[in-house]
Amino acid sequence: MQHQIEFRPAALKDLKAFPKRDLVRIKKKIEDIAATLPNPDQTRMEGRTDLHKVRVGDYRIIYTIDADRLIILIVKIGHRKDVYKNLPPPQ
C-alpha cells in the first residue's frame, strides 16, 4: 500500500528555491519513497529516532514516518551542507 505524502510549510518553501533540473529529481525521489518506503533502519538519522533521510545527489530529504496512518511527512529539503542545521526538535 502506498503512503501518503505531506509537507511541512517550510519544506514547501524549500522546494521553490531549487533549480528545475534538481526539482524534478527531488519530486521523483519523493514519489519513490511513497511507493516503496525504504528500510527505516537504513534511513534513520543518527541520534534521532524520529527522523529519516534519503539522498538525492547533493541534496537530502528529511522526513518522518507515521506507520499507523501511512503518512510520510517531509520535514526539510536542502543541500547536504545546510539541511541538518536547525532541524525541528524531537516530537
N, CA, C and O atoms as a MOPAC input file, in Angstrom:
PM7 MOZYME 1SCF
protein

 N      0.84600 1    -1.18900 1     0.00000 1
 C      0.00000 1     0.00000 1     0.00000 1
 C      0.88900 1     1.24900 1     0.00000 1
 O      1.89700 1     1.30600 1     0.70400 1
 N      0.51100 1     2.21600 1    -0.77700 1
 C      1.30000 1     3.42600 1    -0.92900 1
 C      1.03800 1     4.39900 1     0.21900 1
 O     -0.10100 1     4.58600 1     0.64800 1
 N      2.10700 1     5.00800 1     0.70200 1
 C      2.00000 1     6.01500 1     1.74500 1
 C      1.57900 1     7.35200 1     1.14600 1
 O      1.86200 1     7.64400 1    -0.01600 1
 N      0.90900 1     8.14600 1     1.94800 1
 C      0.52100 1     9.49200 1     1.53600 1
 C      1.64500 1    10.44500 1     1.95500 1
 O      2.23400 1    10.28900 1     3.02400 1
 N      1.93100 1    11.42200 1     1.11000 1
 C      2.99400 1    12.39200 1     1.37900 1
 C      2.36700 1    13.69800 1     1.85100 1
 O      1.41900 1    14.20100 1     1.24800 1
 N      2.90900 1    14.23700 1     2.93400 1
 C      2.51800 1    15.56000 1     3.41900 1
 C      3.79700 1    16.36900 1     3.60700 1
 O      4.86800 1    15.81000 1     3.84600 1
 N      3.67500 1    17.68700 1     3.49700 1
 C      4.82700 1    18.57600 1     3.61800 1
 C      4.61000 1    19.56400 1     4.75300 1
 O      3.50700 1    20.07400 1     4.94300 1
 N      5.67100 1    19.82800 1     5.50600 1
 C      5.63900 1    20.96200 1     6.42400 1
 C      5.72100 1    22.22300 1     5.57000 1
 O      6.31000 1    22.19000 1     4.49000 1
 N      5.14700 1    23.32900 1     6.02600 1
 C      5.21100 1    24.56800 1     5.24300 1
 C      6.63800 1    24.98100 1     4.87600 1
 O      6.87300 1    25.48600 1     3.77900 1
 N      7.57600 1    24.77200 1     5.77200 1
 C      8.97300 1    25.12400 1     5.48800 1
 C      9.54200 1    24.26700 1     4.36600 1
 O     10.35000 1    24.75000 1     3.57200 1
 N      9.13700 1    23.00800 1     4.28700 1
 C      9.62700 1    22.12300 1     3.22600 1
 C      9.09200 1    22.56400 1     1.86900 1
 O      9.81000 1    22.51700 1     0.87100 1
 N      7.83600 1    22.99200 1     1.83100 1
 C      7.28000 1    23.50600 1     0.57400 1
 C      8.02800 1    24.76100 1     0.13300 1
 O      8.26600 1    24.96400 1    -1.05800 1
 N      8.39100 1    25.59400 1     1.09200 1
 C      9.15100 1    26.80200 1     0.77900 1
 C     10.53100 1    26.42600 1     0.24200 1
 O     11.03500 1    27.06100 1    -0.68400 1
 N     11.14300 1    25.38700 1     0.82800 1
 C     12.44800 1    24.91900 1     0.36200 1
 C     12.38500 1    24.47600 1    -1.09900 1
 O     13.31500 1    24.72800 1    -1.86500 1
 N     11.29500 1    23.81900 1    -1.48500 1
 C     11.16300 1    23.30700 1    -2.85100 1
 C     11.21400 1    24.41300 1    -3.90000 1
 O     11.73100 1    24.20500 1    -4.99700 1
 N     10.68700 1    25.57000 1    -3.57100 1
 C     10.62900 1    26.66400 1    -4.53600 1
 C     12.00700 1    27.21700 1    -4.88700 1
 O     12.15500 1    27.88800 1    -5.90800 1
 N     13.00600 1    26.95200 1    -4.06900 1
 C     14.33700 1    27.53000 1    -4.26900 1
 C     15.22800 1    26.69600 1    -5.19200 1
 O     16.29600 1    27.16100 1    -5.59000 1
 N     14.81300 1    25.47400 1    -5.53900 1
 C     15.67200 1    24.59000 1    -6.31800 1
 C     15.59100 1    24.87400 1    -7.80900 1
 O     14.53800 1    25.26300 1    -8.31500 1
 N     16.70500 1    24.67800 1    -8.51800 1
 C     16.66900 1    24.75800 1    -9.97800 1
 C     15.74400 1    23.65700 1   -10.52500 1
 O     15.58200 1    22.60900 1    -9.89900 1
 N     15.15200 1    23.90000 1   -11.67000 1
 C     14.15900 1    22.97600 1   -12.23000 1
 C     14.70700 1    21.56100 1   -12.39300 1
 O     14.00400 1    20.59400 1   -12.09900 1
 N     15.93800 1    21.42300 1   -12.85300 1
 C     16.52400 1    20.09100 1   -13.06700 1
 C     16.59000 1    19.29900 1   -11.75500 1
 O     16.25800 1    18.11500 1   -11.71800 1
 N     17.01800 1    19.96000 1   -10.69400 1
 C     17.11000 1    19.30000 1    -9.39500 1
 C     15.72700 1    19.04900 1    -8.81200 1
 O     15.50100 1    18.02900 1    -8.16000 1
 N     14.81200 1    19.96400 1    -9.04000 1
 C     13.44800 1    19.83100 1    -8.53000 1
 C     12.76900 1    18.58600 1    -9.09400 1
 O     12.05300 1    17.89200 1    -8.37300 1
 N     12.98600 1    18.30000 1   -10.36800 1
 C     12.40700 1    17.10600 1   -10.99200 1
 C     12.94600 1    15.84800 1   -10.31600 1
 O     12.18600 1    14.92200 1   -10.03400 1
 N     14.24400 1    15.80800 1   -10.05700 1
 C     14.84400 1    14.63600 1    -9.38400 1
 C     14.32100 1    14.47700 1    -7.96600 1
 O     14.06900 1    13.35700 1    -7.52300 1
 N     14.15400 1    15.58100 1    -7.24800 1
 C     13.67100 1    15.52700 1    -5.86900 1
 C     12.23000 1    15.03900 1    -5.82900 1
 O     11.88100 1    14.19300 1    -5.00600 1
 N     11.39000 1    15.57000 1    -6.71700 1
 C      9.99100 1    15.12600 1    -6.76100 1
 C      9.88700 1    13.64700 1    -7.10200 1
 O      9.05500 1    12.94000 1    -6.53600 1
 N     10.71900 1    13.17400 1    -8.01900 1
 C     10.72300 1    11.75500 1    -8.38100 1
 C     11.09600 1    10.90200 1    -7.17900 1
 O     10.49000 1     9.85600 1    -6.94300 1
 N     12.09000 1    11.34400 1    -6.41900 1
 C     12.52300 1    10.58400 1    -5.24200 1
 C     11.42600 1    10.54500 1    -4.18500 1
 O     11.23500 1     9.51800 1    -3.53400 1
 N     10.70200 1    11.65200 1    -4.00200 1
 C      9.60500 1    11.68500 1    -3.03600 1
 C      8.51500 1    10.70800 1    -3.45800 1
 O      7.94300 1    10.01700 1    -2.61500 1
 N      8.22300 1    10.64500 1    -4.75400 1
 C      7.23900 1     9.68300 1    -5.25400 1
 C      7.71100 1     8.24600 1    -5.02200 1
 O      6.91000 1     7.37500 1    -4.68400 1
 N      9.00200 1     8.00000 1    -5.20300 1
 C      9.56000 1     6.66800 1    -4.96200 1
 C      9.45900 1     6.27900 1    -3.49200 1
 O      9.17600 1     5.12600 1    -3.16600 1
 N      9.68900 1     7.23900 1    -2.61300 1
 C      9.57600 1     6.97100 1    -1.17400 1
 C      8.14400 1     6.56800 1    -0.83100 1
 O      7.92800 1     5.63100 1    -0.06200 1
 N      7.16900 1     7.26900 1    -1.39700 1
 C      5.76600 1     6.97500 1    -1.12100 1
 C      5.37400 1     5.60000 1    -1.65100 1
 O      4.63300 1     4.86700 1    -0.99500 1
 N      5.86600 1     5.25100 1    -2.82800 1
 C      5.50700 1     3.98100 1    -3.45300 1
 C      6.16600 1     2.79400 1    -2.74600 1
 O      5.50200 1     1.80200 1    -2.44400 1
 N      7.45000 1     2.89500 1    -2.48900 1
 C      8.18600 1     1.81300 1    -1.82900 1
 C      9.04900 1     2.41800 1    -0.73900 1
 O     10.15700 1     2.88500 1    -1.00100 1
 N      8.55000 1     2.41000 1     0.46000 1
 C      9.24000 1     3.00500 1     1.59900 1
 C     10.58600 1     2.31900 1     1.82200 1
 O     10.63800 1     1.10000 1     1.98400 1
 N     11.68400 1     3.09600 1     1.83100 1
 C     12.99400 1     2.49300 1     2.10400 1
 C     13.03300 1     1.89700 1     3.51300 1
 O     12.23800 1     2.26700 1     4.37700 1
 N     13.95600 1     0.98200 1     3.72700 1
 C     14.09900 1     0.34400 1     5.03100 1
 C     14.37600 1     1.41200 1     6.09500 1
 O     15.40700 1     2.08200 1     6.03900 1
 N     13.46600 1     1.57600 1     7.06400 1
 C     13.65500 1     2.60200 1     8.09200 1
 C     14.93800 1     2.43900 1     8.90400 1
 O     15.47800 1     3.42600 1     9.40300 1
 N     15.43100 1     1.21500 1     9.04400 1
 C     16.67000 1     1.01200 1     9.79900 1
 C     17.87500 1     1.59600 1     9.06500 1
 O     18.85600 1     1.98400 1     9.69800 1
 N     17.81000 1     1.66000 1     7.74800 1
 C     18.91600 1     2.19500 1     6.96500 1
 C     18.82700 1     3.70100 1     6.77700 1
 O     19.85000 1     4.35600 1     6.57700 1
 N     17.62500 1     4.26500 1     6.83600 1
 C     17.45800 1     5.69400 1     6.58600 1
 C     17.38000 1     6.52500 1     7.85700 1
 O     17.41900 1     7.75300 1     7.78800 1
 N     17.27000 1     5.88500 1     9.01200 1
 C     17.14400 1     6.61600 1    10.27600 1
 C     18.38100 1     7.46600 1    10.51700 1
 O     19.51200 1     7.01500 1    10.33200 1
 N     18.14400 1     8.70700 1    10.93500 1
 C     19.25700 1     9.61400 1    11.20600 1
 C     19.92600 1     9.23800 1    12.51600 1
 O     19.26700 1     8.85800 1    13.48400 1
 N     21.23100 1     9.34900 1    12.52700 1
 C     21.99600 1     9.02700 1    13.72300 1
 C     21.66300 1    10.02100 1    14.82700 1
 O     21.72600 1    11.23200 1    14.61400 1
 N     21.31300 1     9.52000 1    15.99500 1
 C     20.99800 1    10.37400 1    17.12900 1
 C     19.54900 1    10.83700 1    17.17900 1
 O     19.14600 1    11.47400 1    18.15300 1
 N     18.75300 1    10.53500 1    16.15700 1
 C     17.34300 1    10.93300 1    16.11600 1
 C     16.51000 1     9.71600 1    15.72400 1
 O     16.67500 1     9.18400 1    14.62600 1
 N     15.64000 1     9.28100 1    16.58600 1
 C     14.82100 1     8.11800 1    16.26900 1
 C     13.58400 1     8.48900 1    15.46100 1
 O     12.93900 1     7.61500 1    14.88100 1
 N     13.24600 1     9.77400 1    15.41500 1
 C     12.02100 1    10.18700 1    14.73200 1
 C     12.24500 1    10.62800 1    13.29000 1
 O     11.28200 1    10.71800 1    12.52900 1
 N     13.48000 1    10.90500 1    12.89200 1
 C     13.75300 1    11.43800 1    11.55700 1
 C     14.50200 1    10.43600 1    10.68300 1
 O     15.31100 1     9.64000 1    11.15800 1
 N     14.20300 1    10.50700 1     9.40000 1
 C     14.86500 1     9.67900 1     8.40000 1
 C     15.38900 1    10.59700 1     7.31400 1
 O     14.91100 1    11.72100 1     7.15600 1
 N     16.37500 1    10.11700 1     6.56300 1
 C     16.93500 1    10.92300 1     5.47300 1
 C     17.14700 1    10.03500 1     4.25500 1
 O     17.36900 1     8.82900 1     4.36000 1
 N     17.06900 1    10.67900 1     3.09900 1
 C     17.37200 1     9.98800 1     1.84800 1
 C     18.14100 1    10.96000 1     0.96800 1
 O     17.90600 1    12.16800 1     0.99600 1
 N     19.05700 1    10.41600 1     0.19300 1
 C     19.96200 1    11.22000 1    -0.61600 1
 C     19.43500 1    11.35800 1    -2.04100 1
 O     18.94600 1    10.39700 1    -2.63500 1
 N     19.54300 1    12.57900 1    -2.57900 1
 C     19.23800 1    12.85700 1    -3.98000 1
 C     20.38200 1    13.72600 1    -4.49900 1
 O     20.30500 1    14.95300 1    -4.44400 1
 N     21.43100 1    13.09800 1    -4.99700 1
 C     22.61100 1    13.85000 1    -5.42200 1
 C     23.22800 1    14.57400 1    -4.23500 1
 O     23.56400 1    13.94400 1    -3.23200 1
 N     23.38200 1    15.89800 1    -4.33700 1
 C     23.93000 1    16.69400 1    -3.24400 1
 C     22.86000 1    17.15200 1    -2.26200 1
 O     23.16200 1    17.87200 1    -1.31000 1
 N     21.63400 1    16.75000 1    -2.47700 1
 C     20.51700 1    17.18000 1    -1.62900 1
 C     20.05800 1    16.03800 1    -0.73400 1
 O     20.27800 1    14.86300 1    -1.02800 1
 N     19.41000 1    16.41900 1     0.37200 1
 C     18.86800 1    15.44500 1     1.30100 1
 C     17.40200 1    15.77800 1     1.56400 1
 O     17.01800 1    16.94600 1     1.63200 1
 N     16.60100 1    14.74000 1     1.70700 1
 C     15.19800 1    14.88200 1     2.08100 1
 C     15.07400 1    14.29600 1     3.48600 1
 O     15.35900 1    13.11800 1     3.70100 1
 N     14.65300 1    15.11200 1     4.42400 1
 C     14.46700 1    14.69000 1     5.81300 1
 C     12.96900 1    14.48200 1     6.01900 1
 O     12.16600 1    15.34900 1     5.67300 1
 N     12.59100 1    13.32900 1     6.58600 1
 C     11.16900 1    13.02700 1     6.74400 1
 C     10.90800 1    12.18300 1     7.97600 1
 O     11.82200 1    11.59700 1     8.55600 1
 N      9.63100 1    12.13000 1     8.36700 1
 C      9.17500 1    11.25000 1     9.44100 1
 C      8.17100 1    10.27100 1     8.85600 1
 O      7.57400 1    10.52400 1     7.80900 1
 N      7.99500 1     9.15600 1     9.54200 1
 C      7.06200 1     8.12700 1     9.08700 1
 C      6.00900 1     7.91000 1    10.15800 1
 O      6.33800 1     7.63900 1    11.31300 1
 N      4.74900 1     8.02700 1     9.78100 1
 C      3.63700 1     7.67500 1    10.66700 1
 C      3.04900 1     6.37700 1    10.12300 1
 O      2.16800 1     6.39800 1     9.26400 1
 N      3.53900 1     5.25500 1    10.62500 1
 C      3.16000 1     3.94100 1    10.09800 1
 C      1.69000 1     3.62100 1    10.33900 1
 O      1.07300 1     2.91300 1     9.54200 1
 N      1.12200 1     4.13300 1    11.42800 1
 C     -0.28300 1     3.84000 1    11.73400 1
 C     -1.22700 1     4.44900 1    10.69300 1
 O     -2.20300 1     3.81800 1    10.28900 1
 N     -0.92900 1     5.67700 1    10.26400 1
 C     -1.80500 1     6.36800 1     9.30400 1
 C     -1.26100 1     6.33200 1     7.88100 1
 O     -1.85800 1     6.92000 1     6.97900 1
 N     -0.11900 1     5.64000 1     7.66300 1
 C      0.51700 1     5.54600 1     6.34700 1
 C      0.81100 1     6.91800 1     5.75300 1
 O      0.49100 1     7.19400 1     4.59700 1
 N      1.42900 1     7.77200 1     6.57100 1
 C      1.77500 1     9.12700 1     6.12800 1
 C      3.27300 1     9.34200 1     6.29100 1
 O      3.87100 1     8.98400 1     7.30600 1
 N      3.85900 1     9.93700 1     5.25800 1
 C      5.24800 1    10.37800 1     5.30900 1
 C      5.21900 1    11.89800 1     5.31300 1
 O      4.70400 1    12.51800 1     4.38300 1
 N      5.77400 1    12.49700 1     6.36300 1
 C      5.80700 1    13.94400 1     6.49800 1
 C      7.19600 1    14.44800 1     6.12200 1
 O      8.17700 1    14.15300 1     6.80500 1
 N      7.27300 1    15.20500 1     5.03600 1
 C      8.53700 1    15.78800 1     4.59700 1
 C      8.81100 1    16.99000 1     5.49300 1
 O      8.04700 1    17.95500 1     5.50200 1
 N      9.90200 1    16.92500 1     6.24300 1
 C     10.23500 1    17.94500 1     7.22600 1
 C     11.10900 1    19.03700 1     6.62200 1
 O     10.87200 1    20.22600 1     6.83400 1
 N     12.12500 1    18.61900 1     5.86600 1
 C     13.07600 1    19.59900 1     5.32700 1
 C     13.74400 1    19.01600 1     4.09000 1
 O     13.98600 1    17.81200 1     4.00600 1
 N     14.03700 1    19.89100 1     3.13300 1
 C     14.74200 1    19.50100 1     1.91400 1
 C     15.82200 1    20.55300 1     1.67900 1
 O     15.55300 1    21.75300 1     1.71700 1
 N     17.04800 1    20.08900 1     1.43500 1
 C     18.10000 1    21.07300 1     1.20900 1
 C     19.41800 1    20.44900 1     0.81400 1
 O     19.55800 1    19.22900 1     0.73800 1
 N     20.38700 1    21.32300 1     0.56300 1
 C     21.73500 1    20.88500 1     0.22000 1
 C     22.34900 1    20.19600 1     1.43100 1
 O     22.06700 1    20.56500 1     2.57100 1
 N     23.17000 1    19.21700 1     1.18700 1
 C     23.72300 1    18.39700 1     2.26800 1
 C     24.52000 1    19.19600 1     3.28300 1
 O     24.62400 1    18.78300 1     4.43800 1
 N     25.08800 1    20.33000 1     2.88500 1
 C     25.88500 1    21.12100 1     3.82800 1
 C     25.01300 1    21.93700 1     4.78100 1
 O     25.47900 1    22.33100 1     5.85000 1
 N     23.75300 1    22.19900 1     4.41200 1
 C     22.88600 1    23.05600 1     5.22100 1
 C     21.67600 1    22.36100 1     5.83000 1
 O     21.10600 1    22.85900 1     6.80100 1
 N     21.28000 1    21.23500 1     5.28700 1
 C     19.99000 1    20.64900 1     5.63500 1
 C     19.90300 1    20.19700 1     7.09700 1
 O     18.80800 1    20.16500 1     7.65800 1
 N     21.01200 1    19.85500 1     7.71500 1
 C     20.97800 1    19.34700 1     9.07600 1
 C     20.97000 1    20.43800 1    10.13800 1
 O     20.82200 1    20.15200 1    11.32700 1
 N     21.12800 1    21.68700 1     9.71000 1
 C     21.07800 1    22.80900 1    10.65600 1
 C     19.62000 1    23.16600 1    10.94000 1
 O     18.77800 1    23.12800 1    10.04400 1
 N     19.33800 1    23.50400 1    12.16500 1
 C     18.01700 1    23.99400 1    12.58100 1
 C     16.89100 1    22.98600 1    12.30400 1
 O     15.80900 1    23.36400 1    11.85500 1
 N     17.15100 1    21.72500 1    12.57300 1
 C     16.08300 1    20.72500 1    12.44800 1
 C     15.09000 1    20.91900 1    13.58800 1
 O     15.47300 1    21.36600 1    14.66900 1
 N     13.82300 1    20.58900 1    13.36200 1
 C     12.84700 1    20.74000 1    14.44000 1
 C     13.17600 1    19.81300 1    15.60700 1
 O     13.78700 1    18.76500 1    15.40300 1
 N     12.78600 1    20.17700 1    16.81200 1
 C     13.07000 1    19.33100 1    17.97800 1
 C     12.30000 1    18.01100 1    17.89400 1
 O     11.26800 1    17.93900 1    17.22800 1
 N     12.79800 1    16.96600 1    18.56700 1
 C     12.09000 1    15.68200 1    18.55700 1
 C     10.67300 1    15.83100 1    19.12300 1
 O     10.42600 1    16.61800 1    20.03600 1
 N      9.75700 1    15.05000 1    18.55100 1
 C      8.36200 1    15.12400 1    18.99300 1
 C      8.00400 1    13.97800 1    19.87900 1
 O      6.86600 1    13.88700 1    20.34100 1

